[in-house]
Amino acid sequence: MTGRRPPARVRGGPPGAVEGGRDARGLRFGIAVSRFNEGITDRLLKAAVDVLRAAGVERRHLVIVRV
């Protein structure tokens, strides 16, 4: 096994529907952010990082690339 957690099943949802958990500890993420319209993309980036950090992602497991 790769250490990945299986997705949680959705109760009462459509057949085959799954929902991820909110515990992201130990997972790694990459975020690509546009340089165009930085006033908006900077706020979107901050919100994405805030949500990931709240879910337990360590800063060292985040890679942010400006494109």
ABEGO torsion letter per residue (X at the ends): XAGBBBBBBBBGBBBGBBBBBABABGBBBBBBBBABGAAAAAAAAAAAAAAAAAAGBBAAABBBBBX
